[in-house]
Every structure is written in C-alpha cells, then in structure tokens.
C-alpha cells in the first residue's frame, strides 16, 4: 500500500537544494559527470513550457555498486 510519503509535495521540494540545473534553452541532451555524496536524489525532467508533455530517456551510469528504488 502506498502512503502520502511515497510522493513529493511542494513543501518537500522547497526543502531540497538543487545539485544541477540546466539552462532555460531547449537542450535535447544533457550529460553530467561528477561525484555525489551517498544519499537520496530526485531527478525532475521538465519541458520548456508549463503543462507541456514530453518524452524522456534517463540513463544513470555508476562506477561503484549501488541500490536504486
């Protein structure tokens, strides 16, 4: 069974600090390589206009073993 904590709300997002933000120009591809501290991260794909739908491909590659949920 899912609970309210399974979803992010506006307050949750307001408490988070961005690790990476992309420019507002329309990019078809973004590559990020870096080191992230152990923890939980949220990836939020977005479009250039509000309420616009889009298709996204997300690929995450790691150099060390990890567990994703």
N, CA, C and O atoms as a Maestro MAE file, in Angstrom:
{
 s_m_m2io_version
 :::
 2.0.0
}

f_m_ct {
 s_m_title
 :::
 protein
 m_atom[276] {
  # First column is atom index #
  i_m_mmod_type
  r_m_x_coord
  r_m_y_coord
  r_m_z_coord
  i_m_residue_number
  s_m_chain_name
  s_m_pdb_residue_name
  s_m_pdb_atom_name
  i_m_atomic_number
  :::
  1 25 0.842 -1.189 0.000 1 A "UNK " " N  " 7
  2 3 0.000 0.000 0.000 1 A "UNK " " CA " 6
  3 2 0.881 1.243 0.000 1 A "UNK " " C  " 6
  4 15 1.906 1.294 0.679 1 A "UNK " " O  " 8
  5 25 0.469 2.236 -0.766 2 A "UNK " " N  " 7
  6 3 1.233 3.471 -0.825 2 A "UNK " " CA " 6
  7 2 0.736 4.441 0.230 2 A "UNK " " C  " 6
  8 15 -0.443 4.452 0.582 2 A "UNK " " O  " 8
  9 25 1.646 5.248 0.722 3 A "UNK " " N  " 7
  10 3 1.270 6.260 1.691 3 A "UNK " " CA " 6
  11 2 1.569 7.628 1.102 3 A "UNK " " C  " 6
  12 15 2.144 7.726 0.018 3 A "UNK " " O  " 8
  13 25 1.185 8.680 1.805 4 A "UNK " " N  " 7
  14 3 1.458 10.042 1.343 4 A "UNK " " CA " 6
  15 2 2.957 10.286 1.219 4 A "UNK " " C  " 6
  16 15 3.372 11.122 0.417 4 A "UNK " " O  " 8
  17 25 3.765 9.595 1.975 5 A "UNK " " N  " 7
  18 3 5.211 9.800 1.949 5 A "UNK " " CA " 6
  19 2 5.861 9.211 0.693 5 A "UNK " " C  " 6
  20 15 7.047 9.430 0.450 5 A "UNK " " O  " 8
  21 25 5.096 8.470 -0.099 6 A "UNK " " N  " 7
  22 3 5.634 7.908 -1.335 6 A "UNK " " CA " 6
  23 2 5.744 8.957 -2.435 6 A "UNK " " C  " 6
  24 15 6.343 8.690 -3.476 6 A "UNK " " O  " 8
  25 25 5.182 10.141 -2.227 7 A "UNK " " N  " 7
  26 3 5.155 11.187 -3.235 7 A "UNK " " CA " 6
  27 2 5.732 12.474 -2.675 7 A "UNK " " C  " 6
  28 15 5.611 12.748 -1.481 7 A "UNK " " O  " 8
  29 25 6.357 13.258 -3.531 8 A "UNK " " N  " 7
  30 3 6.884 14.554 -3.110 8 A "UNK " " CA " 6
  31 2 5.795 15.607 -3.238 8 A "UNK " " C  " 6
  32 15 5.032 15.614 -4.204 8 A "UNK " " O  " 8
  33 25 5.733 16.490 -2.258 9 A "UNK " " N  " 7
  34 3 4.793 17.603 -2.363 9 A "UNK " " CA " 6
  35 2 5.590 18.902 -2.469 9 A "UNK " " C  " 6
  36 15 6.820 18.878 -2.459 9 A "UNK " " O  " 8
  37 25 4.904 20.014 -2.569 10 A "UNK " " N  " 7
  38 3 5.552 21.316 -2.732 10 A "UNK " " CA " 6
  39 2 6.495 21.612 -1.577 10 A "UNK " " C  " 6
  40 15 7.583 22.145 -1.793 10 A "UNK " " O  " 8
  41 25 6.099 21.276 -0.357 11 A "UNK " " N  " 7
  42 3 6.957 21.532 0.795 11 A "UNK " " CA " 6
  43 2 8.235 20.705 0.702 11 A "UNK " " C  " 6
  44 15 9.325 21.219 0.952 11 A "UNK " " O  " 8
  45 25 8.107 19.419 0.343 12 A "UNK " " N  " 7
  46 3 9.288 18.570 0.191 12 A "UNK " " CA " 6
  47 2 10.275 19.194 -0.792 12 A "UNK " " C  " 6
  48 15 11.469 19.288 -0.508 12 A "UNK " " O  " 8
  49 25 9.772 19.617 -1.940 13 A "UNK " " N  " 7
  50 3 10.639 20.201 -2.964 13 A "UNK " " CA " 6
  51 2 11.275 21.508 -2.500 13 A "UNK " " C  " 6
  52 15 12.419 21.800 -2.849 13 A "UNK " " O  " 8
  53 25 10.543 22.293 -1.717 14 A "UNK " " N  " 7
  54 3 11.096 23.575 -1.246 14 A "UNK " " CA " 6
  55 2 12.251 23.365 -0.272 14 A "UNK " " C  " 6
  56 15 13.070 24.266 -0.090 14 A "UNK " " O  " 8
  57 25 12.333 22.192 0.358 15 A "UNK " " N  " 7
  58 3 13.394 21.903 1.315 15 A "UNK " " CA " 6
  59 2 14.644 21.324 0.651 15 A "UNK " " C  " 6
  60 15 15.672 21.148 1.305 15 A "UNK " " O  " 8
  61 25 14.555 21.033 -0.630 16 A "UNK " " N  " 7
  62 3 15.675 20.412 -1.338 16 A "UNK " " CA " 6
  63 2 16.573 21.474 -1.974 16 A "UNK " " C  " 6
  64 15 16.126 22.562 -2.338 16 A "UNK " " O  " 8
  65 25 17.833 21.125 -2.093 17 A "UNK " " N  " 7
  66 3 18.816 22.011 -2.706 17 A "UNK " " CA " 6
  67 2 19.233 21.391 -4.039 17 A "UNK " " C  " 6
  68 15 19.676 20.243 -4.071 17 A "UNK " " O  " 8
  69 25 19.096 22.139 -5.146 18 A "UNK " " N  " 7
  70 3 19.480 21.578 -6.445 18 A "UNK " " CA " 6
  71 2 20.960 21.216 -6.511 18 A "UNK " " C  " 6
  72 15 21.810 21.948 -6.005 18 A "UNK " " O  " 8
  73 25 21.258 20.091 -7.134 19 A "UNK " " N  " 7
  74 3 22.630 19.673 -7.386 19 A "UNK " " CA " 6
  75 2 23.046 20.181 -8.758 19 A "UNK " " C  " 6
  76 15 24.192 20.585 -8.956 19 A "UNK " " O  " 8
  77 25 22.118 20.158 -9.701 20 A "UNK " " N  " 7
  78 3 22.387 20.579 -11.068 20 A "UNK " " CA " 6
  79 2 21.106 21.127 -11.671 20 A "UNK " " C  " 6
  80 15 20.052 20.497 -11.574 20 A "UNK " " O  " 8
  81 25 21.189 22.290 -12.289 21 A "UNK " " N  " 7
  82 3 20.065 22.869 -13.025 21 A "UNK " " CA " 6
  83 2 20.553 23.159 -14.432 21 A "UNK " " C  " 6
  84 15 21.693 23.580 -14.628 21 A "UNK " " O  " 8
  85 25 19.696 22.937 -15.399 22 A "UNK " " N  " 7
  86 3 20.077 23.197 -16.777 22 A "UNK " " CA " 6
  87 2 19.627 24.590 -17.193 22 A "UNK " " C  " 6
  88 15 18.691 25.138 -16.611 22 A "UNK " " O  " 8
  89 25 20.281 25.164 -18.188 23 A "UNK " " N  " 7
  90 3 19.844 26.470 -18.694 23 A "UNK " " CA " 6
  91 2 18.430 26.376 -19.264 23 A "UNK " " C  " 6
  92 15 17.942 25.283 -19.552 23 A "UNK " " O  " 8
  93 25 17.783 27.512 -19.424 24 A "UNK " " N  " 7
  94 3 16.411 27.537 -19.920 24 A "UNK " " CA " 6
  95 2 16.313 27.297 -21.423 24 A "UNK " " C  " 6
  96 15 15.207 27.158 -21.945 24 A "UNK " " O  " 8
  97 25 17.443 27.245 -22.134 25 A "UNK " " N  " 7
  98 3 17.362 26.965 -23.567 25 A "UNK " " CA " 6
  99 2 16.938 25.520 -23.789 25 A "UNK " " C  " 6
  100 15 17.044 24.686 -22.889 25 A "UNK " " O  " 8
  101 25 16.464 25.236 -24.975 26 A "UNK " " N  " 7
  102 3 15.986 23.886 -25.252 26 A "UNK " " CA " 6
  103 2 17.154 22.993 -25.615 26 A "UNK " " C  " 6
  104 15 17.762 23.147 -26.674 26 A "UNK " " O  " 8
  105 25 17.458 22.072 -24.743 27 A "UNK " " N  " 7
  106 3 18.538 21.118 -24.983 27 A "UNK " " CA " 6
  107 2 17.942 19.741 -25.162 27 A "UNK " " C  " 6
  108 15 17.031 19.342 -24.437 27 A "UNK " " O  " 8
  109 25 18.461 19.032 -26.121 28 A "UNK " " N  " 7
  110 3 17.964 17.678 -26.349 28 A "UNK " " CA " 6
  111 2 18.757 16.656 -25.542 28 A "UNK " " C  " 6
  112 15 18.304 15.527 -25.355 28 A "UNK " " O  " 8
  113 25 19.933 17.042 -25.065 29 A "UNK " " N  " 7
  114 3 20.766 16.093 -24.342 29 A "UNK " " CA " 6
  115 2 21.551 16.818 -23.260 29 A "UNK " " C  " 6
  116 15 22.034 17.932 -23.468 29 A "UNK " " O  " 8
  117 25 21.671 16.191 -22.128 30 A "UNK " " N  " 7
  118 3 22.455 16.747 -21.031 30 A "UNK " " CA " 6
  119 2 23.267 15.613 -20.427 30 A "UNK " " C  " 6
  120 15 22.736 14.545 -20.123 30 A "UNK " " O  " 8
  121 25 24.539 15.852 -20.261 31 A "UNK " " N  " 7
  122 3 25.427 14.861 -19.655 31 A "UNK " " CA " 6
  123 2 26.027 15.492 -18.405 31 A "UNK " " C  " 6
  124 15 26.543 16.609 -18.446 31 A "UNK " " O  " 8
  125 25 25.956 14.773 -17.308 32 A "UNK " " N  " 7
  126 3 26.537 15.236 -16.042 32 A "UNK " " CA " 6
  127 2 27.455 14.147 -15.531 32 A "UNK " " C  " 6
  128 15 27.051 12.992 -15.395 32 A "UNK " " O  " 8
  129 25 28.672 14.514 -15.253 33 A "UNK " " N  " 7
  130 3 29.601 13.563 -14.644 33 A "UNK " " CA " 6
  131 2 30.175 14.224 -13.406 33 A "UNK " " C  " 6
  132 15 30.698 15.336 -13.468 33 A "UNK " " O  " 8
  133 25 30.076 13.554 -12.316 34 A "UNK " " N  " 7
  134 3 30.584 14.127 -11.082 34 A "UNK " " CA " 6
  135 2 30.448 13.140 -9.951 34 A "UNK " " C  " 6
  136 15 30.046 11.992 -10.144 34 A "UNK " " O  " 8
  137 25 30.786 13.601 -8.779 35 A "UNK " " N  " 7
  138 3 30.682 12.772 -7.590 35 A "UNK " " CA " 6
  139 2 29.557 13.309 -6.719 35 A "UNK " " C  " 6
  140 15 29.462 14.509 -6.458 35 A "UNK " " O  " 8
  141 25 28.719 12.401 -6.283 36 A "UNK " " N  " 7
  142 3 27.632 12.762 -5.392 36 A "UNK " " CA " 6
  143 2 27.822 12.014 -4.081 36 A "UNK " " C  " 6
  144 15 28.195 10.841 -4.059 36 A "UNK " " O  " 8
  145 25 27.557 12.715 -3.003 37 A "UNK " " N  " 7
  146 3 27.637 12.081 -1.688 37 A "UNK " " CA " 6
  147 2 26.539 11.025 -1.586 37 A "UNK " " C  " 6
  148 15 25.486 11.164 -2.207 37 A "UNK " " O  " 8
  149 25 26.776 9.986 -0.820 38 A "UNK " " N  " 7
  150 3 25.711 8.989 -0.624 38 A "UNK " " CA " 6
  151 2 24.448 9.667 -0.105 38 A "UNK " " C  " 6
  152 15 24.518 10.577 0.720 38 A "UNK " " O  " 8
  153 25 23.327 9.229 -0.581 39 A "UNK " " N  " 7
  154 3 22.064 9.821 -0.142 39 A "UNK " " CA " 6
  155 2 20.963 9.541 -1.133 39 A "UNK " " C  " 6
  156 15 21.112 8.713 -2.032 39 A "UNK " " O  " 8
  157 25 19.864 10.233 -0.964 40 A "UNK " " N  " 7
  158 3 18.715 10.095 -1.845 40 A "UNK " " CA " 6
  159 2 18.661 11.313 -2.756 40 A "UNK " " C  " 6
  160 15 18.857 12.439 -2.301 40 A "UNK " " O  " 8
  161 25 18.399 11.096 -4.022 41 A "UNK " " N  " 7
  162 3 18.327 12.175 -5.001 41 A "UNK " " CA " 6
  163 2 17.048 12.046 -5.806 41 A "UNK " " C  " 6
  164 15 16.535 10.945 -6.002 41 A "UNK " " O  " 8
  165 25 16.538 13.174 -6.270 42 A "UNK " " N  " 7
  166 3 15.338 13.211 -7.090 42 A "UNK " " CA " 6
  167 2 15.722 13.847 -8.420 42 A "UNK " " C  " 6
  168 15 16.325 14.920 -8.449 42 A "UNK " " O  " 8
  169 25 15.375 13.189 -9.515 43 A "UNK " " N  " 7
  170 3 15.614 13.735 -10.848 43 A "UNK " " CA " 6
  171 2 14.270 14.179 -11.387 43 A "UNK " " C  " 6
  172 15 13.334 13.384 -11.470 43 A "UNK " " O  " 8
  173 25 14.173 15.456 -11.755 44 A "UNK " " N  " 7
  174 3 12.914 16.009 -12.236 44 A "UNK " " CA " 6
  175 2 13.099 16.487 -13.675 44 A "UNK " " C  " 6
  176 15 13.627 17.576 -13.900 44 A "UNK " " O  " 8
  177 25 12.672 15.686 -14.649 45 A "UNK " " N  " 7
  178 3 12.735 16.159 -16.036 45 A "UNK " " CA " 6
  179 2 11.672 17.223 -16.255 45 A "UNK " " C  " 6
  180 15 10.612 17.182 -15.630 45 A "UNK " " O  " 8
  181 25 11.946 18.167 -17.131 46 A "UNK " " N  " 7
  182 3 10.972 19.228 -17.378 46 A "UNK " " CA " 6
  183 2 11.013 19.654 -18.836 46 A "UNK " " C  " 6
  184 15 11.975 19.379 -19.554 46 A "UNK " " O  " 8
  185 25 9.965 20.324 -19.257 47 A "UNK " " N  " 7
  186 3 9.885 20.871 -20.604 47 A "UNK " " CA " 6
  187 2 10.068 22.382 -20.536 47 A "UNK " " C  " 6
  188 15 10.079 22.963 -19.450 47 A "UNK " " O  " 8
  189 25 10.209 23.009 -21.685 48 A "UNK " " N  " 7
  190 3 10.462 24.450 -21.711 48 A "UNK " " CA " 6
  191 2 9.209 25.270 -21.421 48 A "UNK " " C  " 6
  192 15 9.308 26.453 -21.098 48 A "UNK " " O  " 8
  193 25 8.029 24.656 -21.532 49 A "UNK " " N  " 7
  194 3 6.780 25.376 -21.279 49 A "UNK " " CA " 6
  195 2 5.939 24.622 -20.247 49 A "UNK " " C  " 6
  196 15 5.957 23.392 -20.198 49 A "UNK " " O  " 8
  197 25 5.212 25.367 -19.434 50 A "UNK " " N  " 7
  198 3 4.350 24.785 -18.417 50 A "UNK " " CA " 6
  199 2 3.270 23.924 -19.055 50 A "UNK " " C  " 6
  200 15 2.734 24.271 -20.107 50 A "UNK " " O  " 8
  201 25 2.954 22.815 -18.425 51 A "UNK " " N  " 7
  202 3 1.897 21.890 -18.861 51 A "UNK " " CA " 6
  203 2 2.135 21.280 -20.232 51 A "UNK " " C  " 6
  204 15 1.192 20.823 -20.879 51 A "UNK " " O  " 8
  205 25 3.359 21.268 -20.675 52 A "UNK " " N  " 7
  206 3 3.704 20.649 -21.952 52 A "UNK " " CA " 6
  207 2 4.215 19.239 -21.672 52 A "UNK " " C  " 6
  208 15 5.057 19.047 -20.795 52 A "UNK " " O  " 8
  209 25 3.716 18.260 -22.407 53 A "UNK " " N  " 7
  210 3 4.176 16.890 -22.226 53 A "UNK " " CA " 6
  211 2 5.403 16.642 -23.081 53 A "UNK " " C  " 6
  212 15 5.604 17.296 -24.104 53 A "UNK " " O  " 8
  213 25 6.217 15.698 -22.657 54 A "UNK " " N  " 7
  214 3 7.398 15.341 -23.420 54 A "UNK " " CA " 6
  215 2 7.836 13.931 -23.083 54 A "UNK " " C  " 6
  216 15 7.409 13.358 -22.081 54 A "UNK " " O  " 8
  217 25 8.682 13.383 -23.918 55 A "UNK " " N  " 7
  218 3 9.242 12.055 -23.690 55 A "UNK " " CA " 6
  219 2 10.663 12.223 -23.184 55 A "UNK " " C  " 6
  220 15 11.396 13.089 -23.663 55 A "UNK " " O  " 8
  221 25 11.061 11.397 -22.212 56 A "UNK " " N  " 7
  222 3 12.382 11.497 -21.625 56 A "UNK " " CA " 6
  223 2 13.025 10.119 -21.547 56 A "UNK " " C  " 6
  224 15 12.364 9.115 -21.283 56 A "UNK " " O  " 8
  225 25 14.304 10.102 -21.779 57 A "UNK " " N  " 7
  226 3 15.102 8.898 -21.568 57 A "UNK " " CA " 6
  227 2 16.114 9.258 -20.496 57 A "UNK " " C  " 6
  228 15 16.868 10.219 -20.644 57 A "UNK " " O  " 8
  229 25 16.131 8.503 -19.436 58 A "UNK " " N  " 7
  230 3 17.055 8.747 -18.326 58 A "UNK " " CA " 6
  231 2 17.979 7.553 -18.226 58 A "UNK " " C  " 6
  232 15 17.530 6.413 -18.109 58 A "UNK " " O  " 8
  233 25 19.261 7.818 -18.272 59 A "UNK " " N  " 7
  234 3 20.258 6.756 -18.133 59 A "UNK " " CA " 6
  235 2 21.209 7.177 -17.016 59 A "UNK " " C  " 6
  236 15 21.787 8.264 -17.056 59 A "UNK " " O  " 8
  237 25 21.364 6.312 -16.027 60 A "UNK " " N  " 7
  238 3 22.255 6.587 -14.906 60 A "UNK " " CA " 6
  239 2 23.338 5.516 -14.901 60 A "UNK " " C  " 6
  240 15 23.043 4.326 -14.796 60 A "UNK " " O  " 8
  241 25 24.571 5.938 -15.013 61 A "UNK " " N  " 7
  242 3 25.707 5.018 -15.004 61 A "UNK " " CA " 6
  243 2 26.524 5.287 -13.741 61 A "UNK " " C  " 6
  244 15 26.757 6.441 -13.379 61 A "UNK " " O  " 8
  245 25 26.947 4.238 -13.088 62 A "UNK " " N  " 7
  246 3 27.751 4.399 -11.881 62 A "UNK " " CA " 6
  247 2 29.022 3.573 -12.010 62 A "UNK " " C  " 6
  248 15 29.081 2.590 -12.749 62 A "UNK " " O  " 8
  249 25 30.024 3.998 -11.276 63 A "UNK " " N  " 7
  250 3 31.282 3.275 -11.270 63 A "UNK " " CA " 6
  251 2 31.369 2.276 -10.133 63 A "UNK " " C  " 6
  252 15 32.194 1.363 -10.160 63 A "UNK " " O  " 8
  253 25 30.521 2.448 -9.137 64 A "UNK " " N  " 7
  254 3 30.502 1.535 -7.989 64 A "UNK " " CA " 6
  255 2 29.108 0.958 -7.862 64 A "UNK " " C  " 6
  256 15 28.147 1.532 -8.375 64 A "UNK " " O  " 8
  257 25 28.991 -0.158 -7.192 65 A "UNK " " N  " 7
  258 3 27.673 -0.774 -6.985 65 A "UNK " " CA " 6
  259 2 26.773 0.165 -6.226 65 A "UNK " " C  " 6
  260 15 27.226 0.912 -5.358 65 A "UNK " " O  " 8
  261 25 25.492 0.127 -6.553 66 A "UNK " " N  " 7
  262 3 24.510 0.942 -5.838 66 A "UNK " " CA " 6
  263 2 23.179 0.225 -5.854 66 A "UNK " " C  " 6
  264 15 22.990 -0.756 -6.573 66 A "UNK " " O  " 8
  265 25 22.268 0.726 -5.057 67 A "UNK " " N  " 7
  266 3 20.917 0.198 -4.991 67 A "UNK " " CA " 6
  267 2 19.969 1.332 -5.366 67 A "UNK " " C  " 6
  268 15 20.013 2.403 -4.761 67 A "UNK " " O  " 8
  269 25 19.111 1.103 -6.364 68 A "UNK " " N  " 7
  270 3 18.131 2.120 -6.747 68 A "UNK " " CA " 6
  271 2 16.741 1.612 -6.447 68 A "UNK " " C  " 6
  272 15 16.479 0.409 -6.473 68 A "UNK " " O  " 8
  273 25 15.849 2.551 -6.161 69 A "UNK " " N  " 7
  274 3 14.455 2.168 -5.891 69 A "UNK " " CA " 6
  275 2 13.531 2.999 -6.731 69 A "UNK " " C  " 6
  276 15 12.313 2.836 -6.656 69 A "UNK " " O  " 8
  :::
 }
 m_bond[275] {
  # First column is bond index #
  i_m_from
  i_m_to
  i_m_order
  :::
  1 1 2 1
  2 2 3 1
  3 3 4 2
  4 3 5 1
  5 5 6 1
  6 6 7 1
  7 7 8 2
  8 7 9 1
  9 9 10 1
  10 10 11 1
  11 11 12 2
  12 11 13 1
  13 13 14 1
  14 14 15 1
  15 15 16 2
  16 15 17 1
  17 17 18 1
  18 18 19 1
  19 19 20 2
  20 19 21 1
  21 21 22 1
  22 22 23 1
  23 23 24 2
  24 23 25 1
  25 25 26 1
  26 26 27 1
  27 27 28 2
  28 27 29 1
  29 29 30 1
  30 30 31 1
  31 31 32 2
  32 31 33 1
  33 33 34 1
  34 34 35 1
  35 35 36 2
  36 35 37 1
  37 37 38 1
  38 38 39 1
  39 39 40 2
  40 39 41 1
  41 41 42 1
  42 42 43 1
  43 43 44 2
  44 43 45 1
  45 45 46 1
  46 46 47 1
  47 47 48 2
  48 47 49 1
  49 49 50 1
  50 50 51 1
  51 51 52 2
  52 51 53 1
  53 53 54 1
  54 54 55 1
  55 55 56 2
  56 55 57 1
  57 57 58 1
  58 58 59 1
  59 59 60 2
  60 59 61 1
  61 61 62 1
  62 62 63 1
  63 63 64 2
  64 63 65 1
  65 65 66 1
  66 66 67 1
  67 67 68 2
  68 67 69 1
  69 69 70 1
  70 70 71 1
  71 71 72 2
  72 71 73 1
  73 73 74 1
  74 74 75 1
  75 75 76 2
  76 75 77 1
  77 77 78 1
  78 78 79 1
  79 79 80 2
  80 79 81 1
  81 81 82 1
  82 82 83 1
  83 83 84 2
  84 83 85 1
  85 85 86 1
  86 86 87 1
  87 87 88 2
  88 87 89 1
  89 89 90 1
  90 90 91 1
  91 91 92 2
  92 91 93 1
  93 93 94 1
  94 94 95 1
  95 95 96 2
  96 95 97 1
  97 97 98 1
  98 98 99 1
  99 99 100 2
  100 99 101 1
  101 101 102 1
  102 102 103 1
  103 103 104 2
  104 103 105 1
  105 105 106 1
  106 106 107 1
  107 107 108 2
  108 107 109 1
  109 109 110 1
  110 110 111 1
  111 111 112 2
  112 111 113 1
  113 113 114 1
  114 114 115 1
  115 115 116 2
  116 115 117 1
  117 117 118 1
  118 118 119 1
  119 119 120 2
  120 119 121 1
  121 121 122 1
  122 122 123 1
  123 123 124 2
  124 123 125 1
  125 125 126 1
  126 126 127 1
  127 127 128 2
  128 127 129 1
  129 129 130 1
  130 130 131 1
  131 131 132 2
  132 131 133 1
  133 133 134 1
  134 134 135 1
  135 135 136 2
  136 135 137 1
  137 137 138 1
  138 138 139 1
  139 139 140 2
  140 139 141 1
  141 141 142 1
  142 142 143 1
  143 143 144 2
  144 143 145 1
  145 145 146 1
  146 146 147 1
  147 147 148 2
  148 147 149 1
  149 149 150 1
  150 150 151 1
  151 151 152 2
  152 151 153 1
  153 153 154 1
  154 154 155 1
  155 155 156 2
  156 155 157 1
  157 157 158 1
  158 158 159 1
  159 159 160 2
  160 159 161 1
  161 161 162 1
  162 162 163 1
  163 163 164 2
  164 163 165 1
  165 165 166 1
  166 166 167 1
  167 167 168 2
  168 167 169 1
  169 169 170 1
  170 170 171 1
  171 171 172 2
  172 171 173 1
  173 173 174 1
  174 174 175 1
  175 175 176 2
  176 175 177 1
  177 177 178 1
  178 178 179 1
  179 179 180 2
  180 179 181 1
  181 181 182 1
  182 182 183 1
  183 183 184 2
  184 183 185 1
  185 185 186 1
  186 186 187 1
  187 187 188 2
  188 187 189 1
  189 189 190 1
  190 190 191 1
  191 191 192 2
  192 191 193 1
  193 193 194 1
  194 194 195 1
  195 195 196 2
  196 195 197 1
  197 197 198 1
  198 198 199 1
  199 199 200 2
  200 199 201 1
  201 201 202 1
  202 202 203 1
  203 203 204 2
  204 203 205 1
  205 205 206 1
  206 206 207 1
  207 207 208 2
  208 207 209 1
  209 209 210 1
  210 210 211 1
  211 211 212 2
  212 211 213 1
  213 213 214 1
  214 214 215 1
  215 215 216 2
  216 215 217 1
  217 217 218 1
  218 218 219 1
  219 219 220 2
  220 219 221 1
  221 221 222 1
  222 222 223 1
  223 223 224 2
  224 223 225 1
  225 225 226 1
  226 226 227 1
  227 227 228 2
  228 227 229 1
  229 229 230 1
  230 230 231 1
  231 231 232 2
  232 231 233 1
  233 233 234 1
  234 234 235 1
  235 235 236 2
  236 235 237 1
  237 237 238 1
  238 238 239 1
  239 239 240 2
  240 239 241 1
  241 241 242 1
  242 242 243 1
  243 243 244 2
  244 243 245 1
  245 245 246 1
  246 246 247 1
  247 247 248 2
  248 247 249 1
  249 249 250 1
  250 250 251 1
  251 251 252 2
  252 251 253 1
  253 253 254 1
  254 254 255 1
  255 255 256 2
  256 255 257 1
  257 257 258 1
  258 258 259 1
  259 259 260 2
  260 259 261 1
  261 261 262 1
  262 262 263 1
  263 263 264 2
  264 263 265 1
  265 265 266 1
  266 266 267 1
  267 267 268 2
  268 267 269 1
  269 269 270 1
  270 270 271 1
  271 271 272 2
  272 271 273 1
  273 273 274 1
  274 274 275 1
  275 275 276 2
  :::
 }
}
